[in-house]
Amino acid sequence: MIVITGSTGNIGRHLLSRLLESAPAAGEELRVIVRDPARLPDAARGRVEVVTGSHADAEVLDRAFEGADAVFWLVPPDASLTPYDAYSGFTRPATEALVAHGVGHVVGVSALGRGTPLADRAGLVTASLAMDDLIAGTGVAYRALANPSFFENLLEEADSIREKGVFTDSVDADRKAPFVAVADIAAAAAGLLLDRSWTGTGSVPVLGPRDLSPNDLARIMTEQFGRPVRYERQSFDELYATLVGYGLNEAFAQGVVDMKRAKDEGLDAGVVRTPDTASPTGFEQWCARTLKPAVLS
């Protein structure tokens, strides 16, 4: 029995789709925790057991983890909370349920940066790494999917790209770093959940096929869209003011700023890309399939 959290979100829906295809042949049953079962895809209906509610709720987790062998753990960060509460506070009931029900394996969505000099001052990433330690402390076999920034973050810029030909971030225009497609994160998670021969705790980096800078992204988008796209760097002070203006908790907004500053200082450069850490989806492919339709619609 595999339990999936976040099954209607960006990563979880890709994971659910993959497991619906491959889990039956492996003799695995699927159970999902979801607030609104109506959001599940039609393909899942009648094929997964549904536990309705929040996976921050101890009672929901008690029902969901009963008889479970493995759990996919994804925290939907709540910007109304502090980073610690959004990650470790949200996860603490799960750690108690993991122990109570003897769950053997957990795969979690986390971030790059562990072991770097920036790890303890990287805002949301620091909070995510503390969450990993909390889960690992239960004694389960744990793998943290150590991810860089997602291609999908650019979907938030689709209107600006369409209307002004501009996207923004807070890193240097020539700072090259790994990026990843959420479908590739889901693929890594599916592999770990289906083959649970691993033990102990560790990280599994998912780095994409090559490093890219904001200027690289702008060039590729320009080529793909047939219209100029440029990058504008936003100062950290501007970013903080914008986030607080949107109503984010001030500590959470500062956590975003600290994460962005750490990325600009090389947070995501601590892992070497190898055939094992690379993932297949390139930005050109993702841009043509996902971003271009969103921008040109």
Summary of the structure (lengths in Angstrom):
residues: 297
radius of gyration: 19.1
end to end distance: 40.7
largest distance: 56.4
contacts: 978
relative contact order: 0.14
helix: 49%
strand: 16%
